[in-house]
Amino acid sequence: MCMTRRLQRGFTLIELIIFIVVVGAGVAGILSVMNQVVRNSADPMLTKQAAALADSVLEEVLQKAFADPDGTNVGETGRTDWDNVDDFNGATQAAFALPASLAGYTLTVAVSDGTAALGVAARRVVVTVTITARGESVVLTGYRADY
């Protein structure tokens, strides 16, 4: 009697263990990369929002007159009364009444003499918006000339 061996099909236990280890290491590597991507996915949005806030404030400041139209700053206690660029010097987010959704930002406005840079009577306006959680700042600078 001759017994023929049937061909065995499948994987050995060692092959399965090696496969599980290799796949596990690959999945761990992919998940660590995805973790970094997900953690930093909001960063560009926060920076863009800070830039938009700085841009809107700079635009508002630069639309005001170079010199005080009334000739005096008496009675100009709030943003609605500010009628020239110099009135915004030292303003913070409190003066702009930012909505609660922008509570994670700090805002400062600095106005200085910009005559030396341009060669004409001008004011240099620097708007700084800082993302409080990261300490990253967006700084925009503009000039308002006396024309």
PyRosetta script that sets phi, psi and omega in degrees:
from pyrosetta import init, pose_from_sequence

init()
pose = pose_from_sequence("MCMTRRLQRGFTLIELIIFIVVVGAGVAGILSVMNQVVRNSADPMLTKQAAALADSVLEEVLQKAFADPDGTNVGETGRTDWDNVDDFNGATQAAFALPASLAGYTLTVAVSDGTAALGVAARRVVVTVTITARGESVVLTGYRADY")
pose.set_psi(1, 132.1)
pose.set_omega(1, -179.6)
pose.set_phi(2, -114.2)
pose.set_psi(2, 122.0)
pose.set_omega(2, 178.3)
pose.set_phi(3, -102.1)
pose.set_psi(3, 127.5)
pose.set_omega(3, 177.4)
pose.set_phi(4, -96.9)
pose.set_psi(4, 139.5)
pose.set_omega(4, 177.5)
pose.set_phi(5, -83.1)
pose.set_psi(5, 131.6)
pose.set_omega(5, 175.5)
pose.set_phi(6, -77.5)
pose.set_psi(6, 145.3)
pose.set_omega(6, 178.5)
pose.set_phi(7, -67.4)
pose.set_psi(7, 130.8)
pose.set_omega(7, 179.5)
pose.set_phi(8, -85.9)
pose.set_psi(8, 138.1)
pose.set_omega(8, 177.5)
pose.set_phi(9, -122.3)
pose.set_psi(9, 152.5)
pose.set_omega(9, 177.8)
pose.set_phi(10, 121.6)
pose.set_psi(10, -168.0)
pose.set_omega(10, -177.3)
pose.set_phi(11, -116.5)
pose.set_psi(11, 153.1)
pose.set_omega(11, 175.5)
pose.set_phi(12, -83.1)
pose.set_psi(12, 165.4)
pose.set_omega(12, -180.0)
pose.set_phi(13, -62.4)
pose.set_psi(13, -38.9)
pose.set_omega(13, 179.9)
pose.set_phi(14, -64.7)
pose.set_psi(14, -41.2)
pose.set_omega(14, 178.1)
pose.set_phi(15, -63.0)
pose.set_psi(15, -40.6)
pose.set_omega(15, 178.4)
pose.set_phi(16, -65.1)
pose.set_psi(16, -41.1)
pose.set_omega(16, 179.5)
pose.set_phi(17, -64.8)
pose.set_psi(17, -43.7)
pose.set_omega(17, 178.3)
pose.set_phi(18, -62.7)
pose.set_psi(18, -41.9)
pose.set_omega(18, 178.1)
pose.set_phi(19, -60.8)
pose.set_psi(19, -44.9)
pose.set_omega(19, -179.6)
pose.set_phi(20, -63.6)
pose.set_psi(20, -41.1)
pose.set_omega(20, 179.3)
pose.set_phi(21, -65.1)
pose.set_psi(21, -44.9)
pose.set_omega(21, -179.1)
pose.set_phi(22, -64.7)
pose.set_psi(22, -46.9)
pose.set_omega(22, 179.6)
pose.set_phi(23, -64.9)
pose.set_psi(23, -40.3)
pose.set_omega(23, 178.2)
pose.set_phi(24, -60.9)
pose.set_psi(24, -42.5)
pose.set_omega(24, 178.3)
pose.set_phi(25, -65.0)
pose.set_psi(25, -40.3)
pose.set_omega(25, 178.2)
pose.set_phi(26, -64.1)
pose.set_psi(26, -43.9)
pose.set_omega(26, 178.9)
pose.set_phi(27, -64.4)
pose.set_psi(27, -40.7)
pose.set_omega(27, 178.6)
pose.set_phi(28, -61.9)
pose.set_psi(28, -41.3)
pose.set_omega(28, 178.0)
pose.set_phi(29, -64.3)
pose.set_psi(29, -43.9)
pose.set_omega(29, 179.4)
pose.set_phi(30, -64.8)
pose.set_psi(30, -41.7)
pose.set_omega(30, -179.7)
pose.set_phi(31, -66.7)
pose.set_psi(31, -34.8)
pose.set_omega(31, 178.1)
pose.set_phi(32, -67.4)
pose.set_psi(32, -37.5)
pose.set_omega(32, 176.2)
pose.set_phi(33, -66.5)
pose.set_psi(33, -44.5)
pose.set_omega(33, 179.3)
pose.set_phi(34, -63.1)
pose.set_psi(34, -34.3)
pose.set_omega(34, 178.2)
pose.set_phi(35, -60.8)
pose.set_psi(35, -44.4)
pose.set_omega(35, 178.2)
pose.set_phi(36, -64.6)
pose.set_psi(36, -41.5)
pose.set_omega(36, -179.2)
pose.set_phi(37, -64.3)
pose.set_psi(37, -45.8)
pose.set_omega(37, -178.9)
pose.set_phi(38, -66.7)
pose.set_psi(38, -39.9)
pose.set_omega(38, -178.9)
pose.set_phi(39, -63.1)
pose.set_psi(39, -36.7)
pose.set_omega(39, -176.8)
pose.set_phi(40, -99.1)
pose.set_psi(40, 8.9)
pose.set_omega(40, -175.2)
pose.set_phi(41, -68.7)
pose.set_psi(41, -25.9)
pose.set_omega(41, -179.5)
pose.set_phi(42, -85.6)
pose.set_psi(42, -12.5)
pose.set_omega(42, -176.7)
pose.set_phi(43, -56.0)
pose.set_psi(43, -49.6)
pose.set_omega(43, 179.8)
pose.set_phi(44, -62.1)
pose.set_psi(44, -35.2)
pose.set_omega(44, 179.7)
pose.set_phi(45, -65.7)
pose.set_psi(45, -42.7)
pose.set_omega(45, 179.8)
pose.set_phi(46, -64.3)
pose.set_psi(46, -41.8)
pose.set_omega(46, 179.1)
pose.set_phi(47, -65.6)
pose.set_psi(47, -41.9)
pose.set_omega(47, 179.2)
pose.set_phi(48, -66.0)
pose.set_psi(48, -38.5)
pose.set_omega(48, 178.5)
pose.set_phi(49, -66.8)
pose.set_psi(49, -39.8)
pose.set_omega(49, 177.0)
pose.set_phi(50, -63.8)
pose.set_psi(50, -41.0)
pose.set_omega(50, 178.5)
pose.set_phi(51, -65.3)
pose.set_psi(51, -39.2)
pose.set_omega(51, 178.5)
pose.set_phi(52, -66.0)
pose.set_psi(52, -39.7)
pose.set_omega(52, 177.9)
pose.set_phi(53, -64.5)
pose.set_psi(53, -46.4)
pose.set_omega(53, 178.7)
pose.set_phi(54, -62.1)
pose.set_psi(54, -40.5)
pose.set_omega(54, 179.7)
pose.set_phi(55, -64.0)
pose.set_psi(55, -42.6)
pose.set_omega(55, -178.8)
pose.set_phi(56, -67.0)
pose.set_psi(56, -38.7)
pose.set_omega(56, 178.4)
pose.set_phi(57, -68.7)
pose.set_psi(57, -43.9)
pose.set_omega(57, 178.9)
pose.set_phi(58, -60.9)
pose.set_psi(58, -41.5)
pose.set_omega(58, 178.5)
pose.set_phi(59, -62.2)
pose.set_psi(59, -42.4)
pose.set_omega(59, 179.1)
pose.set_phi(60, -62.7)
pose.set_psi(60, -43.2)
pose.set_omega(60, -178.7)
pose.set_phi(61, -65.7)
pose.set_psi(61, -44.5)
pose.set_omega(61, -176.0)
pose.set_phi(62, -71.1)
pose.set_psi(62, -14.6)
pose.set_omega(62, 176.6)
pose.set_phi(63, -79.8)
pose.set_psi(63, -13.4)
pose.set_omega(63, -179.9)
pose.set_phi(64, -79.8)
pose.set_psi(64, 163.8)
pose.set_omega(64, -179.1)
pose.set_phi(65, -67.6)
pose.set_psi(65, 156.2)
pose.set_omega(65, 177.9)
pose.set_phi(66, -69.1)
pose.set_psi(66, -49.5)
pose.set_omega(66, -179.5)
pose.set_phi(67, -110.5)
pose.set_psi(67, 158.3)
pose.set_omega(67, -178.4)
pose.set_phi(68, -67.7)
pose.set_psi(68, 119.4)
pose.set_omega(68, -179.1)
pose.set_phi(69, -63.7)
pose.set_psi(69, -29.2)
pose.set_omega(69, 179.9)
pose.set_phi(70, -84.1)
pose.set_psi(70, -16.0)
pose.set_omega(70, -178.6)
pose.set_phi(71, 86.7)
pose.set_psi(71, -7.0)
pose.set_omega(71, -178.6)
pose.set_phi(72, -148.7)
pose.set_psi(72, 156.4)
pose.set_omega(72, 178.2)
pose.set_phi(73, -99.4)
pose.set_psi(73, 11.6)
pose.set_omega(73, -178.1)
pose.set_phi(74, -65.2)
pose.set_psi(74, 130.1)
pose.set_omega(74, 176.9)
pose.set_phi(75, 84.4)
pose.set_psi(75, 0.9)
pose.set_omega(75, 179.4)
pose.set_phi(76, -91.4)
pose.set_psi(76, 85.9)
pose.set_omega(76, -172.7)
pose.set_phi(77, -96.9)
pose.set_psi(77, -18.2)
pose.set_omega(77, -176.9)
pose.set_phi(78, -143.2)
pose.set_psi(78, 175.9)
pose.set_omega(78, -175.6)
pose.set_phi(79, -59.2)
pose.set_psi(79, -34.3)
pose.set_omega(79, -179.9)
pose.set_phi(80, -67.7)
pose.set_psi(80, -23.0)
pose.set_omega(80, 179.6)
pose.set_phi(81, -92.3)
pose.set_psi(81, -15.4)
pose.set_omega(81, -176.6)
pose.set_phi(82, -68.6)
pose.set_psi(82, 124.3)
pose.set_omega(82, -174.8)
pose.set_phi(83, -122.1)
pose.set_psi(83, 3.0)
pose.set_omega(83, 175.4)
pose.set_phi(84, -144.4)
pose.set_psi(84, 167.0)
pose.set_omega(84, -173.8)
pose.set_phi(85, -60.4)
pose.set_psi(85, -40.9)
pose.set_omega(85, -177.1)
pose.set_phi(86, -62.3)
pose.set_psi(86, -25.7)
pose.set_omega(86, -179.1)
pose.set_phi(87, -63.7)
pose.set_psi(87, -22.7)
pose.set_omega(87, -177.7)
pose.set_phi(88, -84.8)
pose.set_psi(88, -7.6)
pose.set_omega(88, -177.3)
pose.set_phi(89, -59.9)
pose.set_psi(89, 126.0)
pose.set_omega(89, 179.5)
pose.set_phi(90, 84.0)
pose.set_psi(90, 3.4)
pose.set_omega(90, -179.2)
pose.set_phi(91, -67.6)
pose.set_psi(91, 146.3)
pose.set_omega(91, 178.0)
pose.set_phi(92, -124.6)
pose.set_psi(92, -175.2)
pose.set_omega(92, -178.8)
pose.set_phi(93, -61.8)
pose.set_psi(93, -24.1)
pose.set_omega(93, 178.7)
pose.set_phi(94, -63.0)
pose.set_psi(94, -36.1)
pose.set_omega(94, -179.7)
pose.set_phi(95, -70.7)
pose.set_psi(95, -24.1)
pose.set_omega(95, -176.2)
pose.set_phi(96, -97.8)
pose.set_psi(96, -2.7)
pose.set_omega(96, 177.0)
pose.set_phi(97, 48.3)
pose.set_psi(97, 60.0)
pose.set_omega(97, -179.2)
pose.set_phi(98, -67.2)
pose.set_psi(98, 146.6)
pose.set_omega(98, 178.0)
pose.set_phi(99, -67.9)
pose.set_psi(99, 163.3)
pose.set_omega(99, -177.9)
pose.set_phi(100, -60.7)
pose.set_psi(100, -27.4)
pose.set_omega(100, 180.0)
pose.set_phi(101, -67.5)
pose.set_psi(101, -16.0)
pose.set_omega(101, 178.7)
pose.set_phi(102, -107.3)
pose.set_psi(102, 24.8)
pose.set_omega(102, -178.3)
pose.set_phi(103, -67.7)
pose.set_psi(103, -18.6)
pose.set_omega(103, -178.8)
pose.set_phi(104, -85.0)
pose.set_psi(104, 13.0)
pose.set_omega(104, -179.0)
pose.set_phi(105, -123.9)
pose.set_psi(105, 145.8)
pose.set_omega(105, 169.4)
pose.set_phi(106, -114.7)
pose.set_psi(106, 144.1)
pose.set_omega(106, -172.9)
pose.set_phi(107, -129.8)
pose.set_psi(107, 133.2)
pose.set_omega(107, 173.8)
pose.set_phi(108, -137.0)
pose.set_psi(108, 146.4)
pose.set_omega(108, 177.6)
pose.set_phi(109, -123.8)
pose.set_psi(109, 130.4)
pose.set_omega(109, 177.1)
pose.set_phi(110, -125.5)
pose.set_psi(110, 128.2)
pose.set_omega(110, 179.0)
pose.set_phi(111, -116.8)
pose.set_psi(111, 128.2)
pose.set_omega(111, 179.3)
pose.set_phi(112, -138.7)
pose.set_psi(112, 174.1)
pose.set_omega(112, 179.7)
pose.set_phi(113, -73.2)
pose.set_psi(113, 126.8)
pose.set_omega(113, -179.8)
pose.set_phi(114, -113.2)
pose.set_psi(114, 15.7)
pose.set_omega(114, -176.2)
pose.set_phi(115, -60.6)
pose.set_psi(115, -42.9)
pose.set_omega(115, -176.4)
pose.set_phi(116, -62.5)
pose.set_psi(116, -36.3)
pose.set_omega(116, -177.4)
pose.set_phi(117, -72.4)
pose.set_psi(117, -34.2)
pose.set_omega(117, -174.9)
pose.set_phi(118, -105.5)
pose.set_psi(118, -19.6)
pose.set_omega(118, -178.6)
pose.set_phi(119, 82.6)
pose.set_psi(119, 2.4)
pose.set_omega(119, 175.7)
pose.set_phi(120, -131.9)
pose.set_psi(120, 165.9)
pose.set_omega(120, 178.2)
pose.set_phi(121, -62.2)
pose.set_psi(121, 118.7)
pose.set_omega(121, -176.3)
pose.set_phi(122, -152.3)
pose.set_psi(122, 160.7)
pose.set_omega(122, 174.1)
pose.set_phi(123, -118.2)
pose.set_psi(123, 135.8)
pose.set_omega(123, 177.0)
pose.set_phi(124, -98.1)
pose.set_psi(124, 123.9)
pose.set_omega(124, -178.4)
pose.set_phi(125, -113.0)
pose.set_psi(125, 122.7)
pose.set_omega(125, 178.5)
pose.set_phi(126, -117.3)
pose.set_psi(126, 118.7)
pose.set_omega(126, 177.6)
pose.set_phi(127, -108.2)
pose.set_psi(127, 123.6)
pose.set_omega(127, 179.8)
pose.set_phi(128, -117.8)
pose.set_psi(128, 123.5)
pose.set_omega(128, 175.0)
pose.set_phi(129, -117.0)
pose.set_psi(129, 122.7)
pose.set_omega(129, -179.0)
pose.set_phi(130, -109.8)
pose.set_psi(130, 132.0)
pose.set_omega(130, 174.1)
pose.set_phi(131, -81.2)
pose.set_psi(131, 108.4)
pose.set_omega(131, -171.0)
pose.set_phi(132, -57.5)
pose.set_psi(132, -43.6)
pose.set_omega(132, -175.1)
pose.set_phi(133, -64.9)
pose.set_psi(133, -32.5)
pose.set_omega(133, -176.2)
pose.set_phi(134, -108.0)
pose.set_psi(134, -15.3)
pose.set_omega(134, -177.4)
pose.set_phi(135, 73.9)
pose.set_psi(135, 11.6)
pose.set_omega(135, 179.8)
pose.set_phi(136, -86.8)
pose.set_psi(136, 137.7)
pose.set_omega(136, -177.6)
pose.set_phi(137, -117.5)
pose.set_psi(137, 146.9)
pose.set_omega(137, 171.3)
pose.set_phi(138, -114.0)
pose.set_psi(138, 122.8)
pose.set_omega(138, -176.8)
pose.set_phi(139, -119.1)
pose.set_psi(139, 123.9)
pose.set_omega(139, 175.7)
pose.set_phi(140, -118.0)
pose.set_psi(140, 138.8)
pose.set_omega(140, -179.5)
pose.set_phi(141, -123.9)
pose.set_psi(141, 137.3)
pose.set_omega(141, 177.1)
pose.set_phi(142, -140.2)
pose.set_psi(142, 162.1)
pose.set_omega(142, 179.7)
pose.set_phi(143, -123.4)
pose.set_psi(143, 139.5)
pose.set_omega(143, 175.7)
pose.set_phi(144, -119.1)
pose.set_psi(144, 112.6)
pose.set_omega(144, -178.0)
pose.set_phi(145, -91.3)
pose.set_psi(145, 155.9)
pose.set_omega(145, 177.5)
pose.set_phi(146, -90.2)
pose.set_psi(146, 99.2)
pose.set_omega(146, 179.8)
pose.set_phi(147, -125.4)
pose.dump_pdb("model.pdb")
